[in-house]
Amino acid sequence: MKPEDAYRWLINAAAASYDAFDIHVVSAILALALADARIGNGTILEGTGLDKSSFSNLAIDMFPDIHAALDIEAGDAEVVVDDEEQSIRDILTMFASGAGPLERSLVAMIARRCKWPHHLWQDLGLRNRGELSTLMKRHFSRLADRNRQDMKWKKFLYRMVCGSEGFVLCTAPVCSECDDFKICFGAEDGESRLAWARNAPATAA
């Protein structure tokens, strides 16, 4: 199953009670994890960072008509969370706008997708960086407020982790004087990892 086909399958089965943007975000993440699992690149649980119980609850709440099929697809492999990933989870949890099941699921999924090699918005399956900013403002508003200079989100999250654990991530006195400025603040260009999104209109940030 291609990621875009998985996305459409999920969108078409989504619960009407959920906000359309939240459904879009979760469907995009699950679509990438499902597609990877279908080609033998880990499992859905490993791709999302969700344990079996959390994944099942998310599937029942957001995709009730296909939750049984999703459970079968997910399997029940144990999800291992290393110290680095747990630190990202801790930061996201600390600054979450709410403490509901959706925020808890997003914490796990964002932290896990931070380990993939592309821009974070790409590895979440989103259309562009603007959608990631919308996601962060909606569900992690106090964290979004701290990213005043609009640093790349993966860089910003790891910087927050290092700061909370007493490490010095960067020795530059100010970002504008740093030779690596473009690495942290440059454009996050590129195509979405979901083919359907490449020519789709941008979602407002």
N, C-alpha and C positions, 0 to 999 in steps of 0.2 A: 504493500500500500504506500503510495506516494504521500508526502506530508500534506500536500494540498487536498488530496482525497480524504485523508484522515480528518483534516480541519473541517471540510464540508460535512462529513458524517457527524462530527461532534456538534457543529453549529445547528444542523437540522434537527438534532435530538435534544437541544438545550431547553432547560426549564424556562418558561415564560416569565417566571417570578424574578429572575435575576436580571440585573442591569446588562444591557447589550455590550458595553465596553468590557465589563468583567468577564462575560462569557467569551468574548473575542480573545482576551488575554489568556485565559485558562485553556481554551481550545487550541490556541497557537502553540502553547508549551506542550500540551499533551500530544498534539499532532506530530511534533518533532520527535518526542520520546517514543511514540508508537511506531513511527516510520523507522527509526533507528533499531527498535527491537525486532521489527519484521525482517531486517537484513542481518540480524545476529549481532548488532552493536549494543550489547547490554540488554536490560529489561526496562519496561516502562517505569517500574519503581526506581531503578537505578538512574534513569534519565530525569526523574522528577525530584528525587530525594525524599519522596513520601513513603512511609511504611505502609504495610498492607491495609491496616485499619484506617489510616488517614486517607489513603487513596480510595478505598471503598466508600467512605463517608462522603468524600468529594463527588464521586461518581453518582451516588444516590441523590445528592442534593442538586447537582447541576445538570446531570444527564440521566434522569430517572428511567427513561425508556430503553436505554442501552447499558445501564449500569452492570447488568449481569455479564454482558459481552465484554465490557471493559475489565471486569474482575478476572475473567478468563484470560484475556490478553495480558493482563498485568502479571499473572502468576503470583508467587509468594516468596520471591527471593529476598533474603535479608539485605537491608540497606545499611551500609557502613558510612558513618559520618566522621571524617577526620577532624583534628583540632582546628585547622584553618577554616573548614566549612562551618564548624560549630561556632566559631567566632563571628562569622558573617551572619549566621542565624541570630546570635545574641544581639548584635547591633540592630538588625532589622526588627527583632522582637521589642527591643527597648524603645524604638521610635515608631512603632506601628500606631496608626491612627485609631485602630480598634483592636479588640481582643477576640473577635469572632473566628469561626472555623475557616472562613475564606482568607483572612489575614494570616492565620497559622499555616495554611497551605501555601500561600504566596511566599511566606518566609522560607519555607523549605525548598520550594521550587526555584526561587531567585538565587538562593545560596548555592544550590546544586548547579544551576546553569552558569554561575560565575566561573566554574571550573572549565567550561568549554573555551576554545581558543579565539573566538571571534568577538566582535563588539557584543556587549550584553544584550542590546536590543535585538540583534540578529539571532543570538542563541536562545532567546525567548520566543522567537518566531514572529516578532512584531514587524510592522511595515517600515518603521523609521525610529530614530531616536526620540522624536517628539512623543510618540506613543509611550515610550518608557518614562519620559518625564511626567506624562499624564498619570501613569500608573503610580509613580512614586508620590506625586502630589496628592493623589486620592487616598492611598492606603498607608503612606509613610510620610505624612505632611510635615512633621517636625524635622525629619531627616532631609526632606527636600528644601526646607527653609535654611538648613545649614549649608547646603550646596549653593551658596550665593553666587559663586563665580562660574557656575555651570560646568564644573569639572566632569569628565567622563565618569559615568556611574560606577563602572567596575573599579577604576582608579580611586574614586571617592570612597567606596565601601572599604577597600583594603587600607586606605589611609586612615579611616575611622577605626578600623581594627587595630592597626599599629599604634595609634594614639591612645586607645583604651588600654593597651597592654604595655605601654611605657617605652615603645621603640621609637626611634627617630627615622622616619621613612625618607625624609628629604632634608638636605642640609642647606638648600637655597634660602636666603633671607626672605624673599618674597617671590611669588610665582613668576612675576613679570621679568625677573632677573635670571630665571633658570633656563639653561640650555635645552632642557627637555620639555619646555612649555607646550609644544605641539603634541607631545605624547600624551599629556594629561588633558589638554584643552582643545586640541585640533579637531577638525571636522571628522565626524564618524560616518563617512560615506560607505557605500556598498549596497548590495542588493539584499532584499529579504531572503531568508532561507526557505520561505514558502513561495512557490512560483506564482500563486494567485495574487500575491501582494505586490509584485514588481511593477505593475502598471496601474495599481489601485490608487485612488485619490488619497492624499495624506490626511491623517486624522489630526485635528487641531490639538496642540499641546496645551 
